[in-house]
Amino acid sequence: MMKNKVIFLLSFYFLLVSCDPTQTPTPDPGVTATESNYAEYEDRGVVENPSLKEASGLVASRKNAGSLWAHNDSGDENRIFLIDSYGKGKREFKLQGAENRDWEDMGIVGETDGSATIYLADFGDNNANYSSYALYWCKEPIVDANTPISNTISQVSKLTFTLSDGARDMECLLVDQKTKDIFIISKRETSKRLYKIAASSVVAGGTAKAEFVRELDFSKPLSTDSRLVTAAYITGGSISPDNSEILVKNYLEIYYWKRKTGESISDALSRTPKTVPYKMEPQGEGIAFASDGNGYYTISELDASGPVRLYFYKKK
């Protein structure tokens, strides 16, 4: 975790960007016509639950209309939070048997039987010294007016995994909405690294190796200044419910790709992205496409500048 470090980066960052127009990403001409555009942020309000103060992961519910799931990062209990699309709601669900060493991102997939699966990635590793990491998953609970404030999800699966090239700090989980392959982007390197765990290896109680796929060319710091290096850290990602769009964010920008027909996620990420609107947050880490794909949400950790707020960016 890095408290109160991000806002300080802004003036220096934008000064450098304004002096170097080549740093502004441009979309591949072949996909421009099919790319989405988004409006500037809509402030959805303060997050009501005071326990959701280290928000790191965010997904849009598939089974509870107008709701979002979120979680805190290291130091919190093994729980997820349910809020509505305006930040209201105080329901919490503990994941039985799970440990929150440093949960940093989450994903969600709709299943063919009408259910949905939530994924939690315990892969934060600030000092790159852990020997293994964990992926948890469970069926999404269906919530109604009679659901208690505090709940437990008893059927939780766990995969223990390592990286093919040693320990890394990670905060970005991407789940292919059709194949359920797992993609992970490293956080800190100048050239971020993409890893893949094939869906066939995501077995309850099993172990797997996340294989290195490629280095990525986006979110490279504009200089070796430590403030800009930190600003370029990758902090979260999301894939649209229809599997056609990808969002990945750092502390200052959100990158967007529209997948071409038949294009893999890894090949899409190898292309130059465009940037989409982002309201600067104190320590923005969570991002999620809306359940209907008609926009995306962001959420930040709490800091001295004010309470945790939820933002929405509507598709034009």
C-alpha positions as CSV (number, residue, x, y, z in Angstrom):
1,M,0.0,0.0,0.0
2,M,1.1,3.6,-0.6
3,K,-0.7,6.2,1.3
4,N,-0.9,9.9,0.2
5,K,1.7,9.5,-2.6
6,V,-0.4,9.8,-5.8
7,I,-1.8,13.3,-5.9
8,F,1.7,14.7,-5.5
9,L,2.7,13.2,-8.9
10,L,0.2,15.0,-11.0
11,S,1.7,18.4,-11.9
12,F,5.0,16.9,-12.8
13,Y,3.4,14.2,-14.9
14,F,1.2,16.5,-16.9
15,L,4.0,18.9,-17.5
16,L,6.0,16.2,-19.1
17,V,3.1,14.9,-21.2
18,S,2.3,18.4,-22.5
19,C,5.9,18.8,-23.6
20,D,5.9,15.5,-25.5
21,P,2.9,14.8,-27.7
22,T,4.3,11.4,-28.7
23,Q,3.4,10.1,-25.2
24,T,-0.3,10.3,-25.9
25,P,-1.5,6.8,-27.0
26,T,-3.4,6.6,-30.2
27,P,-5.6,3.7,-31.3
28,D,-4.8,1.3,-34.1
29,P,-6.5,2.7,-37.2
30,G,-7.9,-0.8,-37.9
31,V,-10.1,-0.7,-34.9
32,T,-11.0,3.0,-34.5
33,A,-14.5,2.6,-36.0
34,T,-15.6,0.0,-33.5
35,E,-14.0,1.5,-30.4
36,S,-16.2,2.9,-27.6
37,N,-16.1,6.4,-26.3
38,Y,-16.9,7.5,-22.8
39,A,-18.2,10.6,-21.1
40,E,-16.3,12.3,-18.3
41,Y,-16.8,11.1,-14.8
42,E,-20.1,11.1,-12.9
43,D,-19.6,11.3,-9.1
44,R,-21.8,8.6,-7.7
45,G,-21.2,9.6,-4.1
46,V,-19.4,8.5,-0.9
47,V,-19.1,4.8,-0.2
48,E,-21.5,4.3,2.7
49,N,-19.7,1.3,4.4
50,P,-16.9,2.7,6.5
51,S,-15.2,-0.7,6.5
52,L,-14.5,-0.4,2.7
53,K,-11.6,2.0,3.1
54,E,-8.8,0.2,1.4
55,A,-10.7,-0.5,-1.8
56,S,-8.5,-2.4,-4.3
57,G,-10.7,-4.6,-6.4
58,L,-14.1,-4.0,-8.0
59,V,-16.6,-5.9,-10.2
60,A,-20.1,-5.4,-11.3
61,S,-22.6,-8.0,-10.0
62,R,-24.2,-10.4,-12.5
63,K,-26.9,-11.6,-10.2
64,N,-27.8,-8.5,-8.3
65,A,-28.9,-5.8,-10.6
66,G,-27.3,-2.4,-10.0
67,S,-24.8,-3.7,-7.5
68,L,-21.0,-3.9,-7.3
69,W,-18.7,-6.2,-5.3
70,A,-15.5,-4.7,-3.8
71,H,-12.7,-5.8,-1.4
72,N,-10.0,-4.2,0.6
73,D,-6.3,-5.1,0.2
74,S,-3.8,-6.3,2.7
75,G,-4.6,-6.2,6.4
76,D,-8.3,-6.7,6.0
77,E,-10.4,-9.7,6.8
78,N,-11.3,-12.4,4.2
79,R,-14.4,-10.5,3.0
80,I,-16.1,-8.9,0.1
81,F,-18.5,-6.0,0.2
82,L,-21.7,-5.4,-1.7
83,I,-22.7,-1.8,-2.6
84,D,-25.1,-0.3,-5.1
85,S,-24.1,1.8,-8.1
86,Y,-24.2,4.9,-5.9
87,G,-21.9,3.5,-3.2
88,K,-24.7,2.7,-0.8
89,G,-25.1,-0.6,1.2
90,K,-23.3,-2.3,4.1
91,R,-23.6,-6.0,3.4
92,E,-20.4,-8.0,3.8
93,F,-19.6,-11.7,2.9
94,K,-16.7,-13.6,4.5
95,L,-15.1,-16.2,2.3
96,Q,-14.7,-19.3,4.5
97,G,-11.2,-20.8,4.5
98,A,-9.7,-17.9,2.5
99,E,-6.9,-15.7,3.7
100,N,-6.4,-12.0,2.7
101,R,-2.7,-11.8,2.7
102,D,-2.8,-9.0,0.1
103,W,-5.9,-9.2,-2.2
104,E,-5.4,-6.8,-5.0
105,D,-8.0,-7.4,-7.7
106,M,-11.1,-9.4,-8.6
107,G,-13.0,-10.6,-11.6
108,I,-16.4,-12.0,-12.4
109,V,-17.8,-14.3,-15.1
110,G,-21.3,-15.3,-16.0
111,E,-21.8,-19.0,-16.3
112,T,-23.9,-20.9,-18.9
113,D,-26.2,-22.3,-16.2
114,G,-27.2,-18.7,-15.2
115,S,-25.0,-18.4,-12.2
116,A,-21.9,-16.2,-11.9
117,T,-18.4,-16.8,-10.4
118,I,-16.4,-14.3,-8.5
119,Y,-12.6,-14.5,-8.5
120,L,-10.3,-13.0,-5.9
121,A,-6.5,-12.6,-6.6
122,D,-4.2,-12.7,-3.6
123,F,-1.1,-11.7,-5.4
124,G,0.1,-8.4,-4.0
125,D,3.8,-8.7,-3.2
126,N,5.4,-5.3,-2.6
127,N,8.9,-6.7,-2.0
128,A,8.7,-9.6,-4.5
129,N,9.5,-12.1,-1.8
130,Y,6.6,-14.6,-1.7
131,S,7.1,-18.1,-2.9
132,S,3.5,-18.5,-4.1
133,Y,0.2,-16.7,-4.6
134,A,-3.5,-17.7,-4.5
135,L,-6.6,-17.4,-6.6
136,Y,-9.9,-17.9,-4.8
137,W,-13.3,-18.3,-6.5
138,C,-16.9,-18.8,-5.4
139,K,-20.5,-18.6,-6.8
140,E,-21.9,-15.1,-6.6
141,P,-24.5,-14.9,-3.8
142,I,-28.0,-13.7,-4.7
143,V,-29.0,-10.9,-2.3
144,D,-32.5,-9.7,-1.4
145,A,-34.1,-7.6,1.3
146,N,-33.9,-10.5,3.8
147,T,-30.1,-11.0,3.4
148,P,-28.3,-10.2,6.6
149,I,-25.7,-7.4,6.8
150,S,-23.0,-10.0,7.7
151,N,-22.8,-13.3,5.8
152,T,-20.5,-16.2,5.0
153,I,-19.8,-17.9,1.7
154,S,-18.9,-21.5,2.6
155,Q,-18.0,-23.0,-0.7
156,V,-14.8,-21.3,-1.7
157,S,-12.2,-22.8,-4.0
158,K,-8.5,-22.0,-4.0
159,L,-5.7,-22.4,-6.6
160,T,-2.1,-21.9,-5.4
161,F,0.1,-20.6,-8.2
162,T,3.7,-19.4,-8.9
163,L,5.1,-17.3,-11.7
164,S,7.3,-18.9,-14.4
165,D,10.0,-16.3,-13.8
166,G,10.0,-15.7,-10.0
167,A,8.3,-13.4,-7.6
168,R,6.5,-10.2,-8.7
169,D,4.1,-7.6,-7.3
170,M,0.8,-7.8,-9.1
171,E,-2.5,-5.9,-8.9
172,C,-4.3,-6.6,-12.2
173,L,-6.5,-9.6,-12.8
174,L,-8.2,-10.2,-16.2
175,V,-10.6,-13.1,-16.7
176,D,-11.5,-14.2,-20.2
177,Q,-15.3,-14.1,-20.2
178,K,-15.6,-17.1,-22.6
179,T,-12.6,-19.4,-22.0
180,K,-12.1,-18.4,-18.3
181,D,-8.4,-18.2,-18.9
182,I,-6.7,-16.0,-16.2
183,F,-4.4,-13.2,-17.3
184,I,-2.2,-11.2,-14.8
185,I,-0.2,-8.0,-15.4
186,S,2.7,-7.2,-13.2
187,K,2.7,-3.9,-11.4
188,R,6.1,-2.3,-11.1
189,E,8.4,-3.0,-14.0
190,T,9.2,-0.4,-16.7
191,S,7.9,-2.9,-19.2
192,K,5.0,-4.6,-17.5
193,R,4.8,-8.4,-17.9
194,L,1.7,-10.4,-18.9
195,Y,1.1,-13.9,-17.5
196,K,-1.5,-16.6,-18.3
197,I,-3.1,-19.4,-16.3
198,A,-5.1,-21.6,-18.7
199,A,-8.6,-22.3,-17.5
200,S,-7.8,-26.1,-17.5
201,S,-5.3,-25.4,-14.7
202,V,-7.7,-23.6,-12.5
203,V,-8.6,-26.6,-10.4
204,A,-9.8,-26.4,-6.8
205,G,-7.1,-27.4,-4.4
206,G,-4.6,-27.5,-7.2
207,T,-1.3,-25.8,-8.0
208,A,-0.3,-24.1,-11.3
209,K,2.3,-22.0,-12.9
210,A,1.4,-18.6,-14.5
211,E,3.3,-18.7,-17.7
212,F,5.0,-15.5,-19.0
213,V,3.4,-14.4,-22.3
214,R,5.1,-11.1,-23.2
215,E,6.3,-7.7,-22.1
216,L,3.8,-4.9,-22.6
217,D,4.6,-1.5,-24.1
218,F,2.0,0.7,-22.4
219,S,2.2,2.5,-19.0
220,K,5.9,3.0,-19.1
221,P,7.2,5.9,-16.9
222,L,8.1,9.1,-18.7
223,S,11.4,9.3,-16.8
224,T,13.4,7.6,-14.1
225,D,12.0,10.0,-11.5
226,S,10.7,7.9,-8.7
227,R,7.4,9.8,-8.7
228,L,6.7,9.0,-12.3
229,V,7.8,5.4,-11.9
230,T,5.2,5.0,-9.1
231,A,2.5,6.8,-11.2
232,A,3.0,4.2,-13.9
233,Y,2.3,1.2,-11.6
234,I,-0.5,-1.0,-12.9
235,T,-3.3,-1.2,-10.3
236,G,-6.3,-2.9,-11.9
237,G,-8.1,-4.1,-14.9
238,S,-11.5,-5.4,-16.3
239,I,-12.9,-7.2,-19.3
240,S,-16.3,-6.3,-20.6
241,P,-19.1,-8.8,-20.1
242,D,-19.2,-9.5,-23.9
243,N,-15.5,-10.1,-23.8
244,S,-14.8,-7.5,-26.5
245,E,-13.3,-4.6,-24.5
246,I,-10.4,-4.4,-22.0
247,L,-9.5,-1.7,-19.5
248,V,-6.3,-1.5,-17.5
249,K,-5.4,1.4,-15.2
250,N,-2.4,2.9,-13.4
251,Y,-2.6,5.7,-10.9
252,L,-3.0,8.4,-13.5
253,E,-4.6,6.9,-16.7
254,I,-7.0,4.2,-17.9
255,Y,-6.0,2.3,-21.1
256,Y,-8.6,0.8,-23.4
257,W,-8.6,-1.8,-26.2
258,K,-11.4,-3.0,-28.5
259,R,-10.6,-6.6,-29.5
260,K,-10.6,-7.4,-33.2
261,T,-12.5,-10.4,-34.4
262,G,-10.7,-13.6,-33.4
263,E,-8.0,-11.7,-31.6
264,S,-6.7,-13.1,-28.3
265,I,-6.5,-11.0,-25.1
266,S,-2.7,-11.2,-25.2
267,D,-2.5,-10.0,-28.8
268,A,-4.9,-7.2,-28.1
269,L,-2.8,-6.0,-25.2
270,S,0.3,-6.0,-27.4
271,R,-1.3,-3.2,-29.5
272,T,-1.1,0.5,-28.6
273,P,-4.2,1.4,-26.5
274,K,-6.1,4.6,-26.3
275,T,-6.7,6.4,-23.1
276,V,-10.3,7.0,-21.8
277,P,-11.5,9.5,-19.2
278,Y,-10.4,9.3,-15.6
279,K,-11.1,11.4,-12.6
280,M,-7.9,11.5,-10.6
281,E,-8.3,9.7,-7.3
282,P,-6.2,9.7,-4.1
283,Q,-5.1,6.1,-4.7
284,G,-7.3,4.7,-7.4
285,E,-6.9,1.0,-7.8
286,G,-10.3,-0.5,-8.5
287,I,-12.0,-0.5,-12.0
288,A,-14.9,-2.5,-13.4
289,F,-17.0,-2.5,-16.5
290,A,-20.8,-2.1,-15.8
291,S,-22.7,-5.4,-16.0
292,D,-24.4,-4.2,-19.2
293,G,-21.1,-3.0,-20.7
294,N,-22.5,0.6,-20.9
295,G,-19.7,2.2,-19.0
296,Y,-17.2,1.6,-16.2
297,Y,-16.7,2.4,-12.5
298,T,-13.6,3.4,-10.5
299,I,-13.0,3.4,-6.8
300,S,-10.1,4.5,-4.6
301,E,-8.6,3.9,-1.2
302,L,-9.3,6.4,1.6
303,D,-6.8,9.1,2.4
304,A,-6.6,12.4,4.2
305,S,-8.2,14.3,1.3
306,G,-11.6,12.8,1.9
307,P,-13.8,9.7,2.0
308,V,-13.9,6.9,-0.5
309,R,-16.0,7.8,-3.5
310,L,-17.4,5.9,-6.5
311,Y,-17.2,7.2,-10.0
312,F,-19.0,6.2,-13.2
313,Y,-18.1,6.8,-16.8
314,K,-20.9,6.3,-19.2
315,K,-20.5,5.0,-22.8
316,K,-21.5,7.6,-25.3
